[in-house]
């Protein structure tokens, strides 16, 4: 059975913070309205980086996150919802998953 026979989430219009584990270093990244793409036999969530107040040099860049490396994710109503939460709680983004 193909691992992607199950339906994938629909993140249309949402901002999604992905926590990726099991790589050289764990990291979290937030993408605006990510969609899924099969690339070279692997599934990726693809979208543009939402500014988080830290490492904004990636803001707006298109990123593909390997779905097989996603340990957890948080869905926000929109990129502006995410931005408002970050502004209301400065410094909280890095600890959002409690693993930092």
MOPAC internal coordinates of N, CA, C and O (Angstrom, degrees):
PM7 1SCF
backbone

  N    0.0000 0     0.00 0     0.00 0    0    0    0
  C    1.4600 1     0.00 0     0.00 0    1    0    0
  C    1.5299 1   109.26 1     0.00 0    2    1    0
  O    1.2310 1   120.45 1   -48.22 1    3    2    1
  N    1.3061 1   116.74 1   131.78 1    3    2    1
  C    1.4607 1   122.50 1   177.76 1    5    3    2
  C    1.5216 1   109.69 1   -69.11 1    6    5    3
  O    1.2310 1   120.51 1   -43.26 1    7    6    5
  N    1.3394 1   116.63 1   136.74 1    7    6    5
  C    1.4588 1   121.60 1  -178.05 1    9    7    6
  C    1.5207 1   111.83 1   -63.04 1   10    9    7
  O    1.2310 1   118.99 1   162.73 1   11   10    9
  N    1.3168 1   119.53 1   -17.27 1   11   10    9
  C    1.4611 1   121.70 1  -176.90 1   13   11   10
  C    1.5162 1   112.50 1  -109.99 1   14   13   11
  O    1.2310 1   120.63 1  -157.58 1   15   14   13
  N    1.3474 1   116.40 1    22.42 1   15   14   13
  C    1.4519 1   119.99 1   172.49 1   17   15   14
  C    1.5272 1   109.93 1   -70.58 1   18   17   15
  O    1.2310 1   120.55 1   156.14 1   19   18   17
  N    1.3226 1   116.55 1   -23.86 1   19   18   17
  C    1.4648 1   121.41 1   177.22 1   21   19   18
  C    1.5227 1   109.10 1   -78.39 1   22   21   19
  O    1.2310 1   119.99 1   -31.97 1   23   22   21
  N    1.3225 1   117.63 1   148.03 1   23   22   21
  C    1.4751 1   118.96 1   178.83 1   25   23   22
  C    1.5255 1   111.73 1   -64.74 1   26   25   23
  O    1.2310 1   120.95 1   -36.26 1   27   26   25
  N    1.3221 1   115.79 1   143.74 1   27   26   25
  C    1.4612 1   122.19 1   176.64 1   29   27   26
  C    1.5238 1   108.51 1   -93.28 1   30   29   27
  O    1.2310 1   120.09 1   -26.15 1   31   30   29
  N    1.3362 1   117.43 1   153.85 1   31   30   29
  C    1.4705 1   119.92 1  -179.85 1   33   31   30
  C    1.5290 1   111.99 1   -62.24 1   34   33   31
  O    1.2310 1   121.20 1   -29.71 1   35   34   33
  N    1.3179 1   115.30 1   150.29 1   35   34   33
  C    1.4599 1   121.78 1   175.05 1   37   35   34
  C    1.5226 1   107.67 1  -102.74 1   38   37   35
  O    1.2310 1   120.26 1   -69.91 1   39   38   37
  N    1.3342 1   117.11 1   110.09 1   39   38   37
  C    1.4604 1   122.77 1  -177.62 1   41   39   38
  C    1.5372 1   111.99 1  -103.17 1   42   41   39
  O    1.2310 1   119.80 1  -159.30 1   43   42   41
  N    1.3086 1   117.98 1    20.70 1   43   42   41
  C    1.4598 1   121.55 1  -178.24 1   45   43   42
  C    1.5285 1   111.01 1   -55.23 1   46   45   43
  O    1.2310 1   120.84 1   -55.22 1   47   46   45
  N    1.3341 1   115.99 1   124.78 1   47   46   45
  C    1.4486 1   121.72 1   177.77 1   49   47   46
  C    1.5211 1   115.08 1    77.95 1   50   49   47
  O    1.2310 1   119.84 1   178.68 1   51   50   49
  N    1.3133 1   117.91 1    -1.32 1   51   50   49
  C    1.4634 1   122.64 1  -177.99 1   53   51   50
  C    1.5243 1   110.67 1  -100.68 1   54   53   51
  O    1.2310 1   121.12 1   -20.93 1   55   54   53
  N    1.3232 1   115.45 1   159.07 1   55   54   53
  C    1.4650 1   121.53 1   167.57 1   57   55   54
  C    1.5204 1   105.43 1  -105.97 1   58   57   55
  O    1.2310 1   120.44 1   -46.60 1   59   58   57
  N    1.3095 1   116.77 1   133.40 1   59   58   57
  C    1.4638 1   120.79 1  -175.52 1   61   59   58
  C    1.5220 1   109.61 1  -127.36 1   62   61   59
  O    1.2310 1   121.19 1   -54.97 1   63   62   61
  N    1.3349 1   115.33 1   125.03 1   63   62   61
  C    1.4636 1   120.97 1   174.04 1   65   63   62
  C    1.5188 1   107.77 1   -94.23 1   66   65   63
  O    1.2310 1   120.99 1   -59.97 1   67   66   65
  N    1.3252 1   115.71 1   120.03 1   67   66   65
  C    1.4613 1   122.11 1   178.81 1   69   67   66
  C    1.5201 1   109.02 1  -101.79 1   70   69   67
  O    1.2310 1   120.43 1   -47.84 1   71   70   69
  N    1.3216 1   116.79 1   132.16 1   71   70   69
  C    1.4592 1   121.56 1   172.94 1   73   71   70
  C    1.5167 1   106.22 1  -105.46 1   74   73   71
  O    1.2310 1   120.85 1   -61.00 1   75   74   73
  N    1.3254 1   115.99 1   119.00 1   75   74   73
  C    1.4627 1   121.67 1  -177.21 1   77   75   74
  C    1.5139 1   109.78 1  -108.87 1   78   77   75
  O    1.2310 1   120.87 1   -47.22 1   79   78   77
  N    1.3007 1   115.95 1   132.78 1   79   78   77
  C    1.4634 1   121.48 1  -177.34 1   81   79   78
  C    1.5229 1   109.40 1  -128.72 1   82   81   79
  O    1.2310 1   121.84 1   -16.90 1   83   82   81
  N    1.3201 1   114.08 1   163.10 1   83   82   81
  C    1.4476 1   119.90 1   174.36 1   85   83   82
  C    1.5157 1   114.18 1    86.26 1   86   85   83
  O    1.2310 1   120.52 1  -171.32 1   87   86   85
  N    1.3217 1   116.61 1     8.68 1   87   86   85
  C    1.4618 1   120.63 1   176.69 1   89   87   86
  C    1.5250 1   108.05 1  -100.85 1   90   89   87
  O    1.2310 1   120.08 1    11.35 1   91   90   89
  N    1.3138 1   117.46 1  -168.65 1   91   90   89
  C    1.4697 1   120.57 1   178.67 1   93   91   90
  C    1.5251 1   110.27 1   -56.46 1   94   93   91
  O    1.2310 1   120.67 1   142.95 1   95   94   93
  N    1.3384 1   116.33 1   -37.05 1   95   94   93
  C    1.4632 1   120.90 1   173.71 1   97   95   94
  C    1.5208 1   108.08 1  -145.44 1   98   97   95
  O    1.2310 1   120.64 1   -33.07 1   99   98   97
  N    1.3334 1   116.39 1   146.93 1   99   98   97
  C    1.4498 1   120.75 1   177.22 1  101   99   98
  C    1.5206 1   108.49 1   -74.51 1  102  101   99
  O    1.2310 1   120.07 1   -32.32 1  103  102  101
  N    1.3241 1   117.48 1   147.68 1  103  102  101
  C    1.4550 1   119.97 1   177.99 1  105  103  102
  C    1.5191 1   110.40 1  -154.26 1  106  105  103
  O    1.2310 1   121.54 1   -19.15 1  107  106  105
  N    1.3296 1   114.67 1   160.85 1  107  106  105
  C    1.4586 1   121.92 1   174.14 1  109  107  106
  C    1.5189 1   107.98 1  -124.58 1  110  109  107
  O    1.2310 1   120.67 1   -36.99 1  111  110  109
  N    1.3256 1   116.33 1   143.01 1  111  110  109
  C    1.4645 1   121.75 1   178.97 1  113  111  110
  C    1.5228 1   107.96 1  -146.20 1  114  113  111
  O    1.2310 1   120.74 1   -36.13 1  115  114  113
  N    1.3320 1   116.18 1   143.87 1  115  114  113
  C    1.4635 1   120.92 1  -179.56 1  117  115  114
  C    1.5155 1   109.80 1  -111.20 1  118  117  115
  O    1.2310 1   120.93 1   -52.07 1  119  118  117
  N    1.3406 1   115.83 1   127.93 1  119  118  117
  C    1.4536 1   122.24 1  -179.19 1  121  119  118
  C    1.5216 1   110.33 1  -116.32 1  122  121  119
  O    1.2310 1   121.26 1   -35.32 1  123  122  121
  N    1.3272 1   115.19 1   144.68 1  123  122  121
  C    1.4593 1   121.61 1   178.31 1  125  123  122
  C    1.5218 1   109.63 1   -89.66 1  126  125  123
  O    1.2310 1   120.91 1   -57.81 1  127  126  125
  N    1.3291 1   115.87 1   122.19 1  127  126  125
  C    1.4594 1   123.39 1   174.87 1  129  127  126
  C    1.5301 1   113.37 1    48.48 1  130  129  127
  O    1.2310 1   120.20 1  -127.46 1  131  130  129
  N    1.3445 1   117.21 1    52.54 1  131  130  129
  C    1.4719 1   118.56 1  -177.00 1  133  131  130
  C    1.5269 1   112.61 1   -65.69 1  134  133  131
  O    1.2310 1   121.79 1   -33.04 1  135  134  133
  N    1.3183 1   114.18 1   146.96 1  135  134  133
  C    1.4589 1   121.92 1   174.68 1  137  135  134
  C    1.5239 1   107.84 1  -120.35 1  138  137  135
  O    1.2310 1   120.60 1   -12.49 1  139  138  137
  N    1.3097 1   116.46 1   167.51 1  139  138  137
  C    1.4643 1   120.14 1  -179.22 1  141  139  138
  C    1.5182 1   110.50 1  -103.85 1  142  141  139
  O    1.2310 1   121.75 1   -42.44 1  143  142  141
  N    1.3439 1   114.26 1   137.56 1  143  142  141
  C    1.4629 1   121.62 1   177.44 1  145  143  142
  C    1.5139 1   109.04 1  -135.21 1  146  145  143
  O    1.2310 1   120.85 1   -43.17 1  147  146  145
  N    1.3115 1   115.98 1   136.83 1  147  146  145
  C    1.4516 1   121.70 1   173.24 1  149  147  146
  C    1.5191 1   107.40 1   -89.77 1  150  149  147
  O    1.2310 1   120.56 1   -60.63 1  151  150  149
  N    1.3334 1   116.53 1   119.37 1  151  150  149
  C    1.4582 1   122.30 1  -179.04 1  153  151  150
  C    1.5242 1   108.60 1  -129.76 1  154  153  151
  O    1.2310 1   120.81 1   -56.88 1  155  154  153
  N    1.3130 1   116.06 1   123.12 1  155  154  153
  C    1.4703 1   122.12 1   178.70 1  157  155  154
  C    1.5219 1   111.73 1    49.73 1  158  157  155
  O    1.2310 1   120.60 1  -139.60 1  159  158  157
  N    1.3176 1   116.45 1    40.40 1  159  158  157
  C    1.4560 1   121.12 1   175.96 1  161  159  158
  C    1.5195 1   115.34 1    82.20 1  162  161  159
  O    1.2310 1   119.67 1  -177.89 1  163  162  161
  N    1.3322 1   118.24 1     2.11 1  163  162  161
  C    1.4726 1   122.14 1   178.32 1  165  163  162
  C    1.5160 1   109.63 1  -118.81 1  166  165  163
  O    1.2310 1   121.14 1   -33.64 1  167  166  165
  N    1.3375 1   115.43 1   146.36 1  167  166  165
  C    1.4561 1   120.88 1   177.56 1  169  167  166
  C    1.5246 1   109.43 1   -90.09 1  170  169  167
  O    1.2310 1   120.94 1   -45.26 1  171  170  169
  N    1.3367 1   115.81 1   134.74 1  171  170  169
  C    1.4585 1   122.59 1   179.25 1  173  171  170
  C    1.5178 1   109.89 1  -127.78 1  174  173  171
  O    1.2310 1   120.82 1   -35.43 1  175  174  173
  N    1.3346 1   116.04 1   144.57 1  175  174  173
  C    1.4583 1   122.39 1   166.79 1  177  175  174
  C    1.5220 1   105.24 1   -92.06 1  178  177  175
  O    1.2310 1   120.37 1   -57.18 1  179  178  177
  N    1.3315 1   116.90 1   122.82 1  179  178  177
  C    1.4651 1   121.59 1  -173.31 1  181  179  178
  C    1.5273 1   109.32 1  -120.45 1  182  181  179
  O    1.2310 1   121.03 1   -49.12 1  183  182  181
  N    1.3332 1   115.64 1   130.88 1  183  182  181
  C    1.4513 1   120.36 1   177.68 1  185  183  182
  C    1.5159 1   110.20 1  -170.69 1  186  185  183
  O    1.2310 1   120.75 1    -0.17 1  187  186  185
  N    1.3222 1   116.17 1   179.83 1  187  186  185
  C    1.4623 1   121.51 1   178.97 1  189  187  186
  C    1.5188 1   109.86 1   -95.14 1  190  189  187
  O    1.2310 1   121.12 1   -38.95 1  191  190  189
  N    1.3399 1   115.46 1   141.05 1  191  190  189
  C    1.4599 1   122.26 1  -177.71 1  193  191  190
  C    1.5230 1   110.48 1   -67.16 1  194  193  191
  O    1.2310 1   120.86 1   -48.63 1  195  194  193
  N    1.3384 1   115.95 1   131.37 1  195  194  193
  C    1.4609 1   122.72 1   174.99 1  197  195  194
  C    1.5338 1   107.43 1   -89.95 1  198  197  195
  O    1.2310 1   119.41 1   -47.94 1  199  198  197
  N    1.3399 1   118.73 1   132.06 1  199  198  197
  C    1.4776 1   120.02 1   179.45 1  201  199  198
  C    1.5214 1   110.91 1   -57.58 1  202  201  199
  O    1.2310 1   121.11 1   -42.94 1  203  202  201
  N    1.3442 1   115.48 1   137.06 1  203  202  201
  C    1.4640 1   120.05 1  -178.80 1  205  203  202
  C    1.5174 1   112.22 1  -116.91 1  206  205  203
  O    1.2310 1   120.50 1   177.39 1  207  206  205
  N    1.3193 1   116.65 1    -2.61 1  207  206  205
  C    1.4572 1   119.68 1  -176.71 1  209  207  206
  C    1.5132 1   111.76 1    91.08 1  210  209  207
  O    1.2310 1   120.39 1   165.96 1  211  210  209
  N    1.3196 1   116.86 1   -14.04 1  211  210  209
  C    1.4544 1   120.88 1   174.76 1  213  211  210
  C    1.5284 1   107.53 1  -126.17 1  214  213  211
  O    1.2310 1   121.08 1   -40.51 1  215  214  213
  N    1.3074 1   115.53 1   139.49 1  215  214  213
  C    1.4669 1   120.93 1  -179.15 1  217  215  214
  C    1.5245 1   111.73 1    52.95 1  218  217  215
  O    1.2310 1   120.65 1  -134.61 1  219  218  217
  N    1.3265 1   116.36 1    45.39 1  219  218  217
  C    1.4578 1   121.04 1  -178.99 1  221  219  218
  C    1.5173 1   113.49 1   -65.14 1  222  221  219
  O    1.2310 1   120.02 1   173.78 1  223  222  221
  N    1.3202 1   117.57 1    -6.22 1  223  222  221
  C    1.4585 1   120.23 1   178.68 1  225  223  222
  C    1.5269 1   111.51 1   -61.50 1  226  225  223
  O    1.2310 1   119.71 1   162.71 1  227  226  225
  N    1.3311 1   118.17 1   -17.29 1  227  226  225
  C    1.4561 1   120.94 1   177.98 1  229  227  226
  C    1.5281 1   112.59 1   -93.86 1  230  229  227
  O    1.2310 1   119.78 1   172.07 1  231  230  229
  N    1.3281 1   118.02 1    -7.93 1  231  230  229
  C    1.4717 1   121.66 1  -176.45 1  233  231  230
  C    1.5201 1   111.02 1   -53.30 1  234  233  231
  O    1.2310 1   121.02 1   -50.40 1  235  234  233
  N    1.3199 1   115.66 1   129.60 1  235  234  233
  C    1.4569 1   121.53 1   178.19 1  237  235  234
  C    1.5137 1   114.69 1    86.07 1  238  237  235
  O    1.2310 1   120.02 1   164.66 1  239  238  237
  N    1.3171 1   117.57 1   -15.34 1  239  238  237
  C    1.4683 1   120.09 1   179.51 1  241  239  238
  C    1.5272 1   110.20 1   -70.90 1  242  241  239
  O    1.2310 1   120.89 1   -34.55 1  243  242  241
  N    1.3214 1   115.91 1   145.45 1  243  242  241
  C    1.4589 1   119.20 1   175.55 1  245  243  242
  C    1.5187 1   109.03 1   -80.82 1  246  245  243
  O    1.2310 1   121.11 1   -47.50 1  247  246  245
  N    1.3282 1   115.49 1   132.50 1  247  246  245
  C    1.4617 1   121.78 1  -177.96 1  249  247  246
  C    1.5276 1   108.82 1  -130.36 1  250  249  247
  O    1.2310 1   121.03 1   -36.26 1  251  250  249
  N    1.3224 1   115.63 1   143.74 1  251  250  249
  C    1.4595 1   121.90 1   174.30 1  253  251  250
  C    1.5326 1   107.41 1  -116.00 1  254  253  251
  O    1.2310 1   120.77 1   -61.14 1  255  254  253
  N    1.3226 1   116.13 1   118.86 1  255  254  253
  C    1.4630 1   122.44 1  -179.24 1  257  255  254
  C    1.5239 1   108.43 1  -103.42 1  258  257  255
  O    1.2310 1   120.43 1   -56.24 1  259  258  257
  N    1.3314 1   116.79 1   123.76 1  259  258  257
  C    1.4608 1   120.58 1   178.99 1  261  259  258
  C    1.5274 1   110.79 1   -62.96 1  262  261  259
  O    1.2310 1   120.47 1   -63.90 1  263  262  261
  N    1.3297 1   116.70 1   116.10 1  263  262  261
  C    1.4620 1   121.83 1  -177.36 1  265  263  262
  C    1.5304 1   111.09 1   -58.74 1  266  265  263
  O    1.2310 1   120.47 1   149.62 1  267  266  265
  N    1.3215 1   116.70 1   -30.38 1  267  266  265
  C    1.4649 1   120.15 1   179.94 1  269  267  266
  C    1.5308 1   112.55 1   -73.19 1  270  269  267
  O    1.2310 1   119.48 1   170.81 1  271  270  269
  N    1.3291 1   118.59 1    -9.19 1  271  270  269
  C    1.4650 1   122.00 1   176.86 1  273  271  270
  C    1.5198 1   113.17 1  -103.78 1  274  273  271
  O    1.2310 1   120.29 1   178.07 1  275  274  273
  N    1.3237 1   117.06 1    -1.93 1  275  274  273
  C    1.4656 1   120.20 1  -179.06 1  277  275  274
  C    1.5276 1   108.90 1   -80.04 1  278  277  275
  O    1.2310 1   121.73 1   -60.60 1  279  278  277
  N    1.3428 1   114.30 1   119.40 1  279  278  277
  C    1.4684 1   119.95 1   178.33 1  281  279  278
  C    1.5262 1   110.99 1   -89.55 1  282  281  279
  O    1.2310 1   120.62 1   142.74 1  283  282  281
  N    1.3307 1   116.42 1   -37.26 1  283  282  281
  C    1.4614 1   122.98 1  -178.42 1  285  283  282
  C    1.5160 1   108.18 1  -152.81 1  286  285  283
  O    1.2310 1   120.98 1   -17.60 1  287  286  285
  N    1.3273 1   115.73 1   162.40 1  287  286  285
  C    1.4620 1   119.31 1   171.35 1  289  287  286
  C    1.5180 1   110.02 1  -152.13 1  290  289  287
  O    1.2310 1   121.70 1   -25.45 1  291  290  289
  N    1.3512 1   114.36 1   154.55 1  291  290  289
  C    1.4592 1   122.24 1   177.51 1  293  291  290
  C    1.5217 1   107.25 1  -120.48 1  294  293  291
  O    1.2310 1   120.29 1   -47.98 1  295  294  293
  N    1.3276 1   117.05 1   132.02 1  295  294  293
  C    1.4580 1   121.88 1   179.97 1  297  295  294
  C    1.5317 1   109.05 1  -104.10 1  298  297  295
  O    1.2310 1   120.76 1   -54.13 1  299  298  297
  N    1.3306 1   116.16 1   125.87 1  299  298  297
  C    1.4620 1   123.10 1   176.17 1  301  299  298
  C    1.5242 1   108.41 1  -106.98 1  302  301  299
  O    1.2310 1   120.07 1   -26.10 1  303  302  301
  N    1.3196 1   117.47 1   153.90 1  303  302  301
  C    1.4618 1   121.74 1  -177.91 1  305  303  302
  C    1.5227 1   112.89 1   -59.48 1  306  305  303
  O    1.2310 1   120.36 1   148.19 1  307  306  305
  N    1.3281 1   116.91 1   -31.81 1  307  306  305
  C    1.4624 1   120.94 1  -178.90 1  309  307  306
  C    1.5246 1   109.08 1  -167.32 1  310  309  307
  O    1.2310 1   120.81 1    -6.81 1  311  310  309
  N    1.3260 1   116.06 1   173.19 1  311  310  309
  C    1.4645 1   120.32 1   175.38 1  313  311  310
  C    1.5253 1   109.99 1   -64.43 1  314  313  311
  O    1.2310 1   119.89 1   144.26 1  315  314  313
  N    1.3346 1   117.81 1   -35.74 1  315  314  313
  C    1.4723 1   119.72 1   179.28 1  317  315  314
  C    1.5229 1   111.06 1   -70.20 1  318  317  315
  O    1.2310 1   119.62 1   145.77 1  319  318  317
  N    1.3254 1   118.33 1   -34.23 1  319  318  317
  C    1.4686 1   121.51 1   174.58 1  321  319  318
  C    1.5240 1   109.50 1   -61.06 1  322  321  319
  O    1.2310 1   120.36 1   133.64 1  323  322  321
  N    1.3256 1   116.91 1   -46.36 1  323  322  321
  C    1.4658 1   121.65 1   177.90 1  325  323  322
  C    1.5276 1   110.25 1   -59.51 1  326  325  323
  O    1.2310 1   120.37 1   132.78 1  327  326  325
  N    1.3573 1   116.90 1   -47.22 1  327  326  325
  C    1.4705 1   121.37 1  -178.48 1  329  327  326
  C    1.5289 1   111.33 1   -61.18 1  330  329  327
  O    1.2310 1   120.16 1   138.44 1  331  330  329
  N    1.3136 1   117.30 1   -41.56 1  331  330  329
  C    1.4698 1   120.92 1   178.97 1  333  331  330
  C    1.5230 1   110.98 1   -62.78 1  334  333  331
  O    1.2310 1   120.14 1   139.35 1  335  334  333
  N    1.3024 1   117.33 1   -40.65 1  335  334  333
  C    1.4713 1   121.37 1   179.51 1  337  335  334
  C    1.5265 1   110.91 1   -66.46 1  338  337  335
  O    1.2310 1   120.39 1   140.65 1  339  338  337
  N    1.3317 1   116.85 1   -39.35 1  339  338  337
  C    1.4648 1   120.78 1   178.20 1  341  339  338
  C    1.5203 1   110.18 1   -65.87 1  342  341  339
  O    1.2310 1   120.24 1   136.66 1  343  342  341
  N    1.3362 1   117.14 1   -43.34 1  343  342  341
  C    1.4633 1   120.81 1   179.12 1  345  343  342
  C    1.5214 1   111.55 1   -63.61 1  346  345  343
  O    1.2310 1   120.13 1   143.25 1  347  346  345
  N    1.3133 1   117.35 1   -36.75 1  347  346  345
  C    1.4628 1   121.51 1  -178.63 1  349  347  346
  C    1.5313 1   112.18 1   -74.61 1  350  349  347
  O    1.2310 1   120.52 1   159.04 1  351  350  349
  N    1.3278 1   116.62 1   -20.96 1  351  350  349
  C    1.4646 1   121.82 1  -176.78 1  353  351  350
  C    1.5299 1   110.28 1  -134.92 1  354  353  351
  O    1.2310 1   119.88 1  -112.39 1  355  354  353
  N    1.3471 1   117.83 1    67.61 1  355  354  353
  C    1.4726 1   120.30 1  -177.38 1  357  355  354
  C    1.5344 1   111.73 1   -55.62 1  358  357  355
  O    1.2310 1   121.34 1   -41.43 1  359  358  357
  N    1.3192 1   115.05 1   138.57 1  359  358  357
  C    1.4657 1   120.25 1   178.28 1  361  359  358
  C    1.5093 1   114.57 1    81.58 1  362  361  359
  O    1.2310 1   119.95 1   175.39 1  363  362  361
  N    1.3295 1   117.69 1    -4.61 1  363  362  361
  C    1.4626 1   119.30 1  -176.01 1  365  363  362
  C    1.5176 1   113.24 1   -79.92 1  366  365  363
  O    1.2310 1   119.94 1   158.69 1  367  366  365
  N    1.3320 1   117.71 1   -21.31 1  367  366  365
  C    1.4655 1   120.14 1  -174.38 1  369  367  366
  C    1.5154 1   112.42 1   -58.88 1  370  369  367
  O    1.2310 1   119.83 1   136.48 1  371  370  369
  N    1.3306 1   117.94 1   -43.52 1  371  370  369
  C    1.4682 1   120.29 1  -176.35 1  373  371  370
  C    1.5198 1   112.15 1   -64.91 1  374  373  371
  O    1.2310 1   119.85 1   155.01 1  375  374  373
  N    1.3052 1   117.89 1   -24.99 1  375  374  373
  C    1.4598 1   120.40 1  -179.56 1  377  375  374
  C    1.5151 1   113.56 1  -103.70 1  378  377  375
  O    1.2310 1   120.04 1  -166.49 1  379  378  377
  N    1.3168 1   117.53 1    13.51 1  379  378  377
  C    1.4590 1   121.22 1  -172.24 1  381  379  378
  C    1.5228 1   112.47 1   -58.18 1  382  381  379
  O    1.2310 1   119.61 1   149.32 1  383  382  381
  N    1.3126 1   118.36 1   -30.68 1  383  382  381
  C    1.4529 1   120.77 1  -179.28 1  385  383  382
  C    1.5280 1   112.74 1  -101.66 1  386  385  383
  O    1.2310 1   120.08 1  -178.02 1  387  386  385
  N    1.3365 1   117.45 1     1.98 1  387  386  385
  C    1.4611 1   120.63 1   176.63 1  389  387  386
  C    1.5027 1   114.94 1    68.72 1  390  389  387
  O    1.2310 1   119.87 1  -158.84 1  391  390  389
  N    1.3207 1   117.86 1    21.16 1  391  390  389
  C    1.4646 1   120.50 1  -177.33 1  393  391  390
  C    1.5100 1   112.17 1  -117.15 1  394  393  391
  O    1.2310 1   118.88 1  -172.80 1  395  394  393
  N    1.2898 1   119.75 1     7.20 1  395  394  393
  C    1.4591 1   122.50 1  -176.87 1  397  395  394
  C    1.4995 1   110.79 1   -97.20 1  398  397  395
  O    1.2310 1   120.10 1   180.00 1  399  398  397

